[in-house]
């Protein structure tokens, strides 16, 4: 049976394979055509979708463009009448407290950040040495006043005594001249009579009386010369009174200074405010001019450093909105008080010298003072130096 089946030769196998290859190629070609048709169909549908979506894209682009233009116009309209800066801070008055006398602090009456009223005591300085100086000044004043009173009485006496002394000297001179005339007369008489009618003793008496009278006249003339400058003598007494009056004034000034020094032993608050930067403790030795406290006043304002090209329409009285970085929920309202007449760089320790060297133009900043009208919360402290953002309404 096996022998009856015809066997196939290699040539027949090759023929069969050659007939099968065209059929495979036909199948591959059919699949490729189908894929191409599907791709074309997909491209056609995508083109149709793009065609249908194209008007909507254009509309969306137009809407976006219109929105951008409207937003730009709105922003320009809302910002053309305002000026703002972030270079601004809270400002106020900080008074430096220094003692006026030297001494040891024996009492400290305030704490850090405590609120004080004008006249409240802050520290006490040991007053004992100033109490002793006060007593010494009082004694010196009493002594000077006594000397001045005595000199005043002496002046009153001199105004009467010196003229009377001159009159007395003149009267004594007249009396001495009269005695001299009598002595000269007696002497001449004794010289003119004969020797037998007189004695040598009488002649000697007459001669002695003459010489004594001449001496008395000379003495009286000298007394008159001494008593003659009545006005200069009174003026001298008056000058002594004025000198002692000056001593009284000096002693009185020393007494006032001693009282002030004793009063200054208690350092008091010059105004209402909060104690800051306390640099003293009990037992410290303080000297005049030494900073021991600073007092920040309750009045607070805003100092805003605007650029110079922002000041063209800025005027005093314009409304200002203020936001504070430390308290975002706190919104303040105020107004422009004034514009400083000078840039910040003009008042630095070393202001720029634009007339020397190469010049580079830099936009300057001008401090503007803004008073706060409303919005403050008494529960929230407002320290100096807080960063704020003021917005000025230029309308």
Phi and psi in degrees as a GROMACS rama.xvg file:
@    title "Ramachandran Plot"
@    xaxis  label "Phi"
@    yaxis  label "Psi"
@TYPE xy
-66.7829  -31.8917  UNK-2
-74.4264  -26.6279  UNK-3
-70.7829  -22.3699  UNK-4
-79.1189  131.958  UNK-5
-73.2264  137.914  UNK-6
-88.2276  142.708  UNK-7
-90.1818  141.14  UNK-8
-89.6905  162.198  UNK-9
-57.3794  -32.2834  UNK-10
-65.4525  -37.393  UNK-11
-67.4365  -36.5755  UNK-12
-61.6001  -43.2096  UNK-13
-62.3374  -37.6177  UNK-14
-66.1127  -41.4299  UNK-15
-61.857  -41.4289  UNK-16
-64.9873  -37.9769  UNK-17
-66.411  -34.1137  UNK-18
-73.392  -29.2192  UNK-19
-76.7077  -30.0037  UNK-20
-62.61  -46.0742  UNK-21
-59.3011  -34.4105  UNK-22
-66.4823  -39.6399  UNK-23
-63.7472  -40.8841  UNK-24
-63.2454  -37.1544  UNK-25
-64.3041  -41.4253  UNK-26
-64.353  -43.8674  UNK-27
-61.2011  -40.9028  UNK-28
-64.8616  -36.087  UNK-29
-66.4833  -40.4717  UNK-30
-65.6436  -39.6467  UNK-31
-64.3721  -39.4511  UNK-32
-65.2741  -39.2952  UNK-33
-64.2477  -43.1923  UNK-34
-61.0621  -40.0327  UNK-35
-65.6374  -40.2463  UNK-36
-64.2729  -41.835  UNK-37
-63.9635  -39.7505  UNK-38
-63.7057  -42.1475  UNK-39
-64.1017  -39.7211  UNK-40
-64.0183  -40.5794  UNK-41
-65.7717  -41.4947  UNK-42
-63.0696  -38.3722  UNK-43
-65.0683  -43.1392  UNK-44
-65.4769  -39.0859  UNK-45
-64.3074  -40.2898  UNK-46
-63.5974  -38.2752  UNK-47
-64.517  -41.6585  UNK-48
-63.5006  -41.6956  UNK-49
-62.6968  -40.9942  UNK-50
-64.316  -40.6258  UNK-51
-69.0895  -34.6298  UNK-52
-82.5562  -16.4675  UNK-53
-60.0952  -43.024  UNK-54
-61.3313  -38.4635  UNK-55
-65.9874  -37.1975  UNK-56
-63.8532  -42.5752  UNK-57
-62.7895  -43.0612  UNK-58
-61.3975  -43.5432  UNK-59
-62.1257  -41.7009  UNK-60
-63.5196  -39.9796  UNK-61
-65.3707  -41.1626  UNK-62
-63.8406  -42.9713  UNK-63
-63.07  -43.9828  UNK-64
-62.4452  -43.6783  UNK-65
-63.4205  -39.2632  UNK-66
-63.5581  -42.0589  UNK-67
-63.5342  -42.8128  UNK-68
-63.7122  -43.7958  UNK-69
-64.3875  -41.097  UNK-70
-63.0191  -41.413  UNK-71
-63.4219  -41.908  UNK-72
-65.8552  -41.6719  UNK-73
-63.4785  -42.8545  UNK-74
-64.158  -40.3786  UNK-75
-66.6424  -41.0045  UNK-76
-65.1964  -35.7463  UNK-77
-81.9991  -17.5521  UNK-78
-112.847  -4.90252  UNK-79
-72.278  -21.0562  UNK-80
-110.49  22.9321  UNK-81
-133.689  153.279  UNK-82
-133.891  138.216  UNK-83
-140.966  162.373  UNK-84
-155.844  150.615  UNK-85
-100.395  0.817861  UNK-86
-92.8245  71.4783  UNK-87
-148.148  154.339  UNK-88
-157.064  161.173  UNK-89
-73.9524  143.947  UNK-90
-139.815  161.836  UNK-91
-174.866  -170.141  UNK-92
-99.5487  124.981  UNK-93
-118.248  112.525  UNK-94
-96.3165  128.503  UNK-95
-84.8626  129.143  UNK-96
-103.973  125.347  UNK-97
-135.232  144.39  UNK-98
-72.2185  156.679  UNK-99
-103.404  -9.68507  UNK-100
-129.617  162.128  UNK-101
-94.2511  141.595  UNK-102
165.083  178.991  UNK-103
-94.4412  136.537  UNK-104
-75.2322  120.14  UNK-105
-106.296  -10.5469  UNK-106
-153.758  133.973  UNK-107
-117.34  115.628  UNK-108
-101.681  -1.13482  UNK-109
-134.252  161.039  UNK-110
-115.032  173.927  UNK-111
-62.2647  138.132  UNK-112
60.6887  24.3146  UNK-113
-85.1327  141.713  UNK-114
-85.296  132.299  UNK-115
-126.732  154.7  UNK-116
-100.304  160.349  UNK-117
-59.9901  128.24  UNK-118
94.737  -8.86783  UNK-119
-67.2782  139.034  UNK-120
-70.4872  139.359  UNK-121
-106.902  -51.558  UNK-122
-141.196  156.914  UNK-123
-116.722  130.824  UNK-124
-104.189  144.586  UNK-125
-52.9852  118.325  UNK-126
-96.3063  1.55918  UNK-127
-62.5116  -44.4766  UNK-128
-65.4547  -31.0341  UNK-129
-79.3313  -27.0238  UNK-130
-66.5596  -41.5517  UNK-131
-64.5384  -40.607  UNK-132
-63.6357  -35.2797  UNK-133
-66.1693  -44.2138  UNK-134
-63.385  -40.6273  UNK-135
-62.8269  -41.4223  UNK-136
-65.8951  -37.1823  UNK-137
-65.3066  -41.1096  UNK-138
-65.3678  -41.656  UNK-139
-64.0077  -37.1741  UNK-140
-66.6496  -41.43  UNK-141
-63.1299  -42.0001  UNK-142
-64.2585  -43.2327  UNK-143
-65.4663  -39.1719  UNK-144
-65.1122  -37.0016  UNK-145
-64.6465  -45.0818  UNK-146
-63.3469  -38.4705  UNK-147
-65.6921  -40.4826  UNK-148
-65.1909  -41.3421  UNK-149
-63.2405  -41.4561  UNK-150
-65.5295  -34.9044  UNK-151
-65.1826  -41.4526  UNK-152
-65.1438  -39.7489  UNK-153
-63.5634  -35.2275  UNK-154
-64.8189  -42.5819  UNK-155
-60.5172  -41.2602  UNK-156
-66.5588  -40.9589  UNK-157
-64.3481  -36.7287  UNK-158
-64.387  -23.8279  UNK-159
-97.5106  -37.1045  UNK-160
-73.0192  -43.8926  UNK-161
-65.95  -43.3137  UNK-162
-63.5856  -39.6528  UNK-163
-66.2775  -36.9876  UNK-164
-64.2469  -36.731  UNK-165
-66.817  -43.6608  UNK-166
-64.0705  -38.903  UNK-167
-64.363  -40.0268  UNK-168
-65.854  -39.4536  UNK-169
-65.9437  -39.7452  UNK-170
-64.4267  -42.5007  UNK-171
-63.5105  -35.1594  UNK-172
-64.8581  -42.271  UNK-173
-62.9562  -42.0659  UNK-174
-63.3314  -41.4368  UNK-175
-66.0387  -37.1045  UNK-176
-66.406  -36.8062  UNK-177
-65.81  -43.026  UNK-178
-63.1886  -36.4925  UNK-179
-66.4567  -40.3535  UNK-180
-61.8881  -44.097  UNK-181
-63.5906  -40.9066  UNK-182
-66.7203  -38.4627  UNK-183
-65.4785  -39.2441  UNK-184
-64.036  -46.7502  UNK-185
-63.0612  -39.785  UNK-186
-65.752  -42.1772  UNK-187
-65.6927  -37.5225  UNK-188
-64.6736  -41.8533  UNK-189
-67.5337  -29.5188  UNK-190
-79.3407  -24.1202  UNK-191
-89.4012  -23.5906  UNK-192
-82.0329  158.455  UNK-193
-65.6889  157.002  UNK-194
-65.1941  -28.7317  UNK-195
-72.5691  -24.431  UNK-196
-87.3621  -6.19549  UNK-197
-137.963  177.741  UNK-198
-122.788  162.983  UNK-199
-64.8131  -30.5598  UNK-200
-65.4068  -42.6415  UNK-201
-64.3493  -36.8828  UNK-202
-63.9478  -41.2724  UNK-203
-65.4367  -40.2701  UNK-204
-60.8879  -42.7705  UNK-205
-64.6187  -39.1373  UNK-206
-66.281  -43.8813  UNK-207
-65.0539  -40.9147  UNK-208
-63.1921  -37.2926  UNK-209
-64.131  -46.6716  UNK-210
-65.071  -38.7344  UNK-211
-64.2999  -39.5971  UNK-212
-67.038  -39.4185  UNK-213
-62.7419  -40.0253  UNK-214
-66.8725  -39.0055  UNK-215
-64.6591  -36.8523  UNK-216
-65.5801  -43.9261  UNK-217
-61.8921  -41.6325  UNK-218
-65.2024  -39.9433  UNK-219
-67.4693  -37.9684  UNK-220
-63.645  -41.3561  UNK-221
-63.3981  -40.36  UNK-222
-64.1122  -37.1889  UNK-223
-64.4253  -42.1927  UNK-224
-62.7251  -38.8194  UNK-225
-67.21  -38.1887  UNK-226
-85.6053  -7.69223  UNK-227
-64.6942  -45.6366  UNK-228
-72.5229  71.6054  UNK-229
-68.2505  -49.1782  UNK-230
-62.792  -45.6269  UNK-231
-60.0251  -37.4376  UNK-232
-65.7357  -41.4916  UNK-233
-66.0461  -39.3194  UNK-234
-62.9641  -37.2765  UNK-235
-62.7453  -43.0816  UNK-236
-64.6428  -38.412  UNK-237
-65.3956  -38.8612  UNK-238
-64.4838  -38.5595  UNK-239
-64.4987  -37.3218  UNK-240
-63.0847  -43.9989  UNK-241
-64.6154  -37.3813  UNK-242
-62.5309  -44.281  UNK-243
-70.1157  -29.8688  UNK-244
-64.3447  -39.6883  UNK-245
-63.1124  -37.601  UNK-246
-63.6318  -38.0342  UNK-247
-64.605  -43.3994  UNK-248
-62.4962  -41.2741  UNK-249
-63.8558  -43.5557  UNK-250
-64.968  -37.0948  UNK-251
-64.9076  -41.0764  UNK-252
-63.797  -40.0919  UNK-253
-62.732  -36.5818  UNK-254
-66.7709  -42.2657  UNK-255
-62.4115  -42.8108  UNK-256
-63.6252  -39.6085  UNK-257
-63.8404  -39.8707  UNK-258
-65.3115  -41.1889  UNK-259
-63.6597  -43.8979  UNK-260
-59.8632  -40.7932  UNK-261
-67.2254  -38.2659  UNK-262
-67.9659  -36.5846  UNK-263
-72.45  -5.76232  UNK-264
-65.4456  -18.9463  UNK-265
-105.753  110.435  UNK-266
-83.3785  120.78  UNK-267
-112.874  158.673  UNK-268
-74.1113  126.663  UNK-269
-77.3377  -15.7209  UNK-270
-159.792  170.023  UNK-271
-70.6783  147.73  UNK-272
162.272  -174.182  UNK-273
-106.278  138.198  UNK-274
-72.6576  126.933  UNK-275
-137.11  156.963  UNK-276
52.1249  54.8584  UNK-277
-73.5746  122.23  UNK-278
-121.457  32.0623  UNK-279
-141.957  147.73  UNK-280
-132.622  161.878  UNK-281
-62.4885  130.921  UNK-282
99.7179  -13.2201  UNK-283
-67.1846  150.623  UNK-284
-100.881  118.286  UNK-285
-110.998  155.917  UNK-286
-130.559  159.275  UNK-287
-59.7489  137.329  UNK-288
89.0111  -9.57833  UNK-289
-76.6269  127.756  UNK-290
-76.4514  120.847  UNK-291
-115.53  -25.1456  UNK-292
-145.143  165.287  UNK-293
-132.284  139.852  UNK-294
-116.321  121.644  UNK-295
-95.014  123.135  UNK-296
-73.2282  155.676  UNK-297
-66.1353  -23.2291  UNK-298
-73.5032  122.566  UNK-299
-126.562  140.423  UNK-300
-137.234  -179.66  UNK-301
-111.213  131.792  UNK-302
-109.509  111.74  UNK-303
-111.721  127.149  UNK-304
-97.3017  90.5625  UNK-305
-83.6679  151.597  UNK-306
-68.449  153.41  UNK-307
-63.9986  -26.7806  UNK-308
-83.8205  6.33851  UNK-309
-102.382  -0.136684  UNK-310
-95.9969  -1.68318  UNK-311
-59.7605  -40.0732  UNK-312
-109.599  10.0181  UNK-313
-87.3406  129.146  UNK-314
-135.322  156.845  UNK-315
-65.3841  138.584  UNK-316
97.7893  -11.9381  UNK-317
-67.6727  144.078  UNK-318
-71.6896  143.834  UNK-319
-134.931  132.161  UNK-320
-97.5202  136.879  UNK-321
-129.43  127.469  UNK-322
-114.231  143.709  UNK-323
-112.757  130.303  UNK-324
-63.1909  -35.9644  UNK-325
-70.2973  -30.5908  UNK-326
-129.134  84.3471  UNK-327
-59.7995  -28.2063  UNK-328
-81.2556  -10.2754  UNK-329
-91.6522  117.321  UNK-330
-114.305  122.901  UNK-331
-106.986  150.295  UNK-332
-120.578  139.842  UNK-333
-155.526  -165.794  UNK-334
-148.388  158.023  UNK-335
-72.0956  124.014  UNK-336
-87.4774  -48.4019  UNK-337
-166.375  163.168  UNK-338
-113.978  127.872  UNK-339
-65.4524  136.086  UNK-340
-86.601  65.678  UNK-341
160.53  141.139  UNK-342
-73.6246  164.237  UNK-343
-63.5712  -36.4095  UNK-344
-68.9683  -22.5039  UNK-345
-68.5214  -25.868  UNK-346
-107.345  16.7748  UNK-347
-76.8634  169.289  UNK-348
-62.9181  -34.3519  UNK-349
-128.147  82.5994  UNK-350
-65.0609  149.688  UNK-351
-67.7288  144.226  UNK-352
-106.604  93.8029  UNK-353
-71.5548  -16.1428  UNK-354
-83.4961  -2.52461  UNK-355
-119.749  146.41  UNK-356
70.0888  -165.042  UNK-357
-80.4985  135.905  UNK-358
-100.589  129.7  UNK-359
-121.372  119.03  UNK-360
-71.9365  126.498  UNK-361
-125.535  132.115  UNK-362
-65.2185  122.081  UNK-363
-86.8239  158.829  UNK-364
-115.397  137.692  UNK-365
-114.551  123.858  UNK-366
-68.4328  133.328  UNK-367
-121.169  127.586  UNK-368
-89.5895  127.846  UNK-369
-120.444  119.96  UNK-370
-85.2899  141.628  UNK-371
-90.9586  124.869  UNK-372
-96.9669  -40.2888  UNK-373
-156.777  167.932  UNK-374
104.85  -10.3934  UNK-375
-71.7387  142.888  UNK-376
-110.526  116.476  UNK-377
-62.1009  -18.3129  UNK-378
-80.2262  -16.8423  UNK-379
-106.097  117.346  UNK-380
-68.167  147.76  UNK-381
-122.267  79.9996  UNK-382
-65.0073  160.118  UNK-383
-74.7847  143.804  UNK-384
93.1345  4.56069  UNK-385
-70.3864  141.958  UNK-386
-75.6574  133.349  UNK-387
-134.713  163.797  UNK-388
-124.911  97.6346  UNK-389
-85.7217  143.279  UNK-390
-125.148  115.312  UNK-391
-93.8841  127.808  UNK-392
-87.7444  106.519  UNK-393
-76.0454  -9.81001  UNK-394
